[in-house]
């Protein structure tokens, strides 16, 4: 599929800066973003990234959809998109996706990616994990999703949390295979 349009779902888990970083990488690649953020995501964005974070995120998107608008275009498989990233992905959203509970636009759009066999990348954000979390991760993986916990690339020795988040988001964007890689690649030191 040559469509350069991606759904960016933002749930209420901690790690809101991941959504901003993903949006920046997608926008820099010329990808159209359809944004859907839960009510909890809006609160977390404000608390973790500042009062203007949602406005900044919306400015990067081509379209913003209310999480309650279950009739939005991205709720249908007939609308061509290249895939979806949920950054961050709460355990509540993960559970709903794993069990086909299309109870809001974020979870419905994720289900659409699965049924249409498109890429769905979930930056699952929780620690430690319960058995329910692990089983839900296994279930979505069996359905074709990619579970990508936002674990920092320690070997890159990022100086700030924002740099680490940007690298993680870049790796998620790279999994969509829509452009040249954004993530910093590991470059081993020459053996001496």
C-alpha positions in Angstrom: 0.0 0.0 0.0 1.4 3.4 -1.0 -0.9 5.5 1.2 1.1 7.8 3.5 -1.6 8.2 6.1 -1.3 6.8 9.6 -3.6 6.8 12.6 -1.9 7.9 15.8 -3.8 6.8 18.9 -2.9 8.3 22.3 -4.2 6.6 25.4 -3.9 7.7 29.0 -0.8 5.8 30.1 2.2 7.7 31.3 4.7 8.4 28.5 2.7 11.1 26.7 5.9 12.5 25.2 6.0 9.4 23.0 2.9 10.7 21.1 4.5 14.0 20.4 7.8 12.4 19.3 5.9 9.9 17.0 3.9 12.8 15.5 7.0 14.8 14.8 8.7 11.8 13.1 5.6 11.1 11.0 5.2 14.7 10.0 8.8 15.1 9.1 8.4 12.1 6.8 5.4 13.8 5.1 2.9 11.3 6.5 -0.6 12.5 7.1 -1.7 11.9 10.7 -5.2 11.0 11.9 -5.1 11.7 15.6 -7.4 10.2 18.2 -6.7 10.8 21.9 -8.6 9.5 24.9 -9.8 11.8 27.7 -7.2 10.3 29.9 -4.5 11.0 27.2 -5.5 14.7 27.2 -5.0 14.8 31.0 -1.7 13.0 30.8 -0.4 15.2 28.0 -1.2 18.3 30.1 0.4 16.9 33.3 3.5 15.4 31.7 4.2 17.7 28.7 2.5 21.0 29.7 -0.8 22.8 29.1 -0.1 23.3 25.3 0.9 19.7 24.5 -2.5 18.7 23.1 -2.6 21.8 20.9 1.0 21.0 19.7 0.0 17.4 18.9 -3.2 18.5 17.1 -1.2 21.0 15.0 1.0 18.1 13.7 -2.1 16.1 12.6 -3.9 16.4 9.4 -7.1 15.4 11.1 -8.2 15.1 14.8 -11.0 12.8 15.8 -13.0 12.7 19.0 -12.5 9.4 20.8 -16.3 9.2 21.0 -16.8 9.6 17.3 -17.2 5.9 16.4 -18.5 6.9 13.0 -15.3 8.7 12.0 -13.6 7.7 8.7 -10.8 5.8 10.5 -13.5 3.4 12.0 -13.9 1.8 8.5 -11.5 -0.5 6.7 -12.6 1.1 3.4 -10.6 4.2 4.3 -7.0 3.6 3.2 -4.3 4.1 5.8 -0.9 2.5 6.1 -1.3 1.5 9.8 -1.6 2.8 13.3 0.6 3.5 16.3 -0.8 3.7 19.8 1.7 5.8 21.8 1.5 5.3 24.7 -0.8 2.3 24.9 -2.4 1.8 28.3 -3.2 -1.6 29.6 -6.9 -0.7 29.3 -6.6 0.1 25.6 -4.4 -3.0 25.1 -7.1 -5.2 26.8 -9.9 -3.7 24.7 -7.9 -4.3 21.5 -7.0 -7.8 22.5 -10.6 -8.7 23.1 -12.2 -6.9 20.2 -14.0 -4.3 22.5 -14.5 -1.6 19.9 -16.0 0.7 22.5 -14.4 4.0 21.3 -12.7 5.3 18.2 -9.2 4.5 19.4 -9.9 0.8 20.0 -12.1 0.6 16.9 -9.4 2.1 14.7 -6.9 -0.5 16.1 -9.3 -3.3 15.4 -9.7 -2.1 11.8 -5.9 -2.3 11.4 -6.0 -5.9 12.5 -8.9 -7.0 10.4 -7.4 -5.3 7.3 -4.0 -6.9 8.0 -2.3 -3.5 8.4 0.5 -2.7 10.8 -0.6 -1.9 14.4 2.2 -0.9 16.7 1.4 -0.7 20.4 3.8 1.1 22.7 2.5 -0.7 25.8 3.3 1.3 28.8 3.2 -0.5 32.2 5.6 -2.1 34.7 5.6 -4.5 36.3 3.3 -6.6 34.2 0.5 -8.8 35.5 -0.4 -12.1 33.9 -3.5 -10.4 32.3 -1.1 -7.8 30.7 1.1 -10.6 29.3 -1.8 -12.6 28.0 -3.3 -9.5 26.3 0.1 -8.8 24.7 0.2 -12.4 23.5 -3.3 -12.2 22.1 -2.7 -9.0 20.1 0.6 -10.4 18.8 -1.2 -13.5 17.6 -3.7 -11.2 15.8 -0.8 -9.5 14.0 -0.1 -6.4 16.2 3.5 -5.5 17.2 3.8 -4.9 20.9 6.7 -2.5 21.5 7.2 -1.5 25.1 9.0 1.9 25.1 12.3 0.6 26.5 15.1 3.1 26.1 18.1 2.1 23.9 20.6 2.3 26.8 23.5 1.5 24.4 22.9 4.9 22.7 23.6 6.8 26.0 20.9 9.5 25.4 21.5 12.6 27.5 17.8 13.3 28.1 14.5 11.5 28.5 13.2 13.4 25.4 16.1 12.0 23.3 15.3 8.4 24.5 11.6 9.0 23.8 12.4 10.3 20.3 14.5 7.2 19.5 11.7 4.9 20.7 9.1 6.8 18.7 11.4 6.7 15.6 11.7 2.9 15.9 7.9 2.7 16.0 7.5 4.9 12.9 10.2 2.8 11.2 8.2 -0.3 11.7 5.5 1.2 9.4 8.2 1.1 6.6 6.9 4.3 5.0 10.1 6.2 4.6 13.9 6.0 5.2 14.7 5.0 8.8 14.3 7.7 11.4 15.9 5.8 14.3 19.5 6.1 15.2 21.2 2.8 14.3 23.6 1.0 16.6 27.2 1.5 15.4 29.6 -0.8 17.2 33.0 0.6 18.0 35.8 -0.8 15.9 37.7 -3.6 17.6 41.2 -2.6 18.6 
